[in-house]
Amino acid sequence: MNKTLMKTFTTLTVLALLSGCATTTKADTNVQKTVEITDAKGKVKVPFKPNRVVALDNRTFETRDEWKIELAAAPKPLMPKSLSYTKNEKVIDIGNHREPNLEAIAQVNPDLVIVGQRFASYYDQIKKLVPQAAVISLDVTVDESAKEPDKALVNGLKNNTTILGTIFDKEKEAKKLNSQFDAPIKKAKSHYDPSKSVMSLTTTGGEITYVAPHYGRV
């Protein structure tokens, strides 16, 4: 083989190798990164910074809105009207938890579905509807069976904030929010007199009623 042919062969070989490396690199960047979190059901791998999110947990709507997390679908009737999601027509309305349109979840083809307290009973049904998606539960159940319901609630809410921070690359923001949550609790405890009784009330539909008088409600 003469020198000219040898140089041509060598050049083509190098170009082929570089092309193969470039293709591999491009393919690698398209792979969705995942993170492992522990929700109410246990450990689960979820996509990191998912593109299409369905949020059903009413306790964390404001956090996601503050962090500017885009949603594909959500139960708008459960949201405060001040949230941007309620005015965004791109966010599909699933309806409230009493008569939800669960098929709408499948229609938006989500990467992640975040189930919360009011949609907890639909968890298994949602998993069947969207088998390709990661489905997590942020349900914090606090009832008469809890040994320390106050701590269970506080720790549960803070843990959920941490989970969202991990998923959406907002760990610093989550840590700050949890710190801000601790301050008013500490202040309230410092003013509480255990020798006195406390009555909790709620207003709904123009009526004032007791808040679950038997064992409390959160």
C-alpha positions in Angstrom: 0.0 0.0 0.0 1.5 3.4 -1.0 1.8 6.4 1.3 -1.1 8.2 -0.3 -3.5 5.3 0.2 -2.2 4.8 3.7 -2.9 8.4 4.6 -6.4 8.3 3.1 -7.2 5.0 5.0 -5.9 6.5 8.3 -7.9 9.7 7.9 -11.1 7.8 7.1 -10.6 5.6 10.1 -10.1 8.5 12.5 -13.2 10.3 11.1 -15.2 7.1 11.6 -14.1 6.8 15.2 -14.8 10.4 16.0 -18.2 10.1 14.4 -19.0 7.1 16.6 -17.8 8.9 19.7 -20.0 11.9 18.8 -23.0 9.7 18.3 -22.5 7.9 21.6 -22.1 11.3 23.5 -25.3 12.6 21.9 -27.2 9.5 22.9 -25.9 9.6 26.4 -27.1 13.2 26.9 -30.6 12.2 25.9 -30.9 9.7 28.7 -33.1 11.0 31.5 -31.2 11.4 34.8 -33.0 10.0 37.8 -32.9 10.5 41.6 -34.0 8.2 44.4 -36.4 9.5 47.0 -38.4 8.0 49.8 -42.1 8.8 49.7 -45.1 7.5 51.7 -44.9 4.2 49.9 -41.1 3.7 50.1 -38.1 4.2 47.9 -38.7 5.1 44.3 -36.6 6.4 41.4 -38.0 9.5 39.7 -36.8 11.6 36.8 -34.6 14.6 37.8 -36.1 17.9 36.7 -39.0 16.2 34.8 -40.6 18.0 31.8 -44.2 16.9 32.2 -45.5 17.0 35.7 -49.0 16.3 37.1 -49.4 17.7 40.6 -52.3 16.5 42.8 -50.9 17.4 46.3 -52.7 20.5 47.5 -50.3 21.1 50.3 -47.4 21.9 48.0 -49.1 23.9 45.2 -47.8 27.2 46.5 -44.2 25.8 46.8 -44.1 24.7 43.2 -45.6 27.9 42.0 -43.0 29.9 43.9 -40.3 27.7 42.4 -41.8 28.3 39.0 -42.3 24.6 38.3 -44.3 24.1 35.1 -47.3 21.7 35.3 -49.0 19.7 32.6 -52.2 19.1 34.7 -53.5 19.7 38.2 -56.8 19.9 40.1 -57.4 23.7 39.7 -60.5 23.8 42.0 -58.2 23.0 44.9 -55.8 25.8 44.2 -55.9 29.4 45.6 -56.9 31.7 42.8 -53.7 33.7 43.4 -51.5 30.9 41.9 -50.4 31.3 38.3 -51.5 27.7 37.4 -55.2 28.8 37.7 -54.8 31.3 34.9 -52.6 29.2 32.7 -54.7 27.5 30.0 -51.8 25.1 29.2 -52.4 23.4 32.6 -55.1 20.8 32.1 -57.7 20.9 34.9 -58.3 17.5 36.4 -61.1 18.7 38.7 -61.4 18.1 42.4 -60.8 14.9 44.3 -64.5 14.0 44.6 -65.1 13.6 40.9 -61.7 13.8 39.2 -61.1 13.3 35.5 -58.2 10.8 35.9 -58.1 10.2 32.1 -56.8 13.7 31.7 -53.6 12.5 33.5 -53.0 9.9 30.9 -53.7 12.4 28.1 -50.8 14.7 29.1 -48.4 11.8 29.0 -46.6 12.7 32.3 -43.0 11.9 33.4 -44.0 12.4 37.0 -47.3 12.3 38.9 -47.3 13.7 42.5 -50.1 12.3 44.5 -51.2 14.0 47.8 -53.6 13.6 50.7 -56.9 14.2 48.8 -56.0 12.0 45.9 -54.3 9.2 48.0 -57.2 6.7 47.4 -56.5 7.0 43.6 -52.8 6.1 43.8 -53.1 2.5 42.4 -55.5 3.6 39.7 -53.2 6.4 38.6 -50.2 4.0 38.4 -52.2 1.7 36.1 -53.3 4.7 33.9 -49.7 5.9 33.4 -47.3 2.9 33.7 -44.6 4.9 31.9 -44.5 7.6 34.6 -43.0 7.8 38.0 -45.8 8.1 40.6 -45.0 9.3 44.1 -47.2 9.8 47.2 -46.7 12.8 49.4 -49.6 11.8 51.6 -49.1 12.7 55.3 -51.7 10.7 57.3 -52.3 12.1 60.8 -55.1 10.6 62.8 -55.9 9.2 66.2 -53.5 6.2 65.7 -50.5 8.5 65.5 -48.4 8.5 68.7 -47.2 12.1 68.1 -49.5 13.6 65.5 -48.0 17.0 65.7 -44.5 15.8 65.0 -45.7 13.4 62.3 -47.4 16.3 60.5 -44.5 18.8 60.8 -41.9 16.2 59.8 -44.0 14.9 57.0 -44.5 18.4 55.5 -40.8 19.2 55.8 -39.8 15.8 54.3 -42.1 16.5 51.3 -40.5 19.9 50.7 -37.1 18.2 50.8 -38.3 15.6 48.3 -39.5 18.3 45.9 -36.2 20.1 46.3 -34.3 16.9 45.3 -36.5 16.3 42.3 -36.6 19.8 40.9 -33.0 20.9 41.7 -34.2 23.2 44.4 -32.4 21.8 47.5 -31.2 25.2 48.8 -34.7 26.6 48.4 -36.2 23.6 50.2 -33.8 23.9 53.1 -34.6 27.6 53.4 -38.3 27.0 53.3 -38.1 24.3 56.0 -36.1 26.7 58.2 -38.7 29.4 57.8 -41.4 26.8 58.7 -39.6 26.0 62.0 -39.6 29.6 63.3 -43.3 30.3 63.6 -43.8 26.8 65.2 -41.2 27.6 67.8 -42.9 31.0 68.5 -46.3 29.5 68.8 -45.1 26.9 71.3 -43.5 29.6 73.4 -46.9 31.3 73.8 -48.9 28.2 74.4 -50.3 27.6 77.9 -51.0 23.9 78.4 -53.4 24.6 81.3 -55.8 26.3 78.9 -58.2 24.7 76.3 -58.1 25.5 72.7 -61.0 25.4 70.2 -60.4 25.2 66.5 -62.9 26.5 64.0 -63.2 26.6 60.2 -65.3 28.6 57.8 -66.7 26.9 54.7 -69.6 28.1 52.5 -70.4 31.0 54.9 -70.7 28.7 57.9 -68.5 28.4 61.0 -68.0 24.8 62.3 -65.7 22.9 64.6 -62.5 21.4 63.1 -63.0 17.6 63.7 -63.9 17.8 67.4 -63.1 14.1 68.1 -59.4 13.9 67.4 -58.4 16.9 65.3 -57.8 17.6 61.7 -54.9 18.8 59.6 
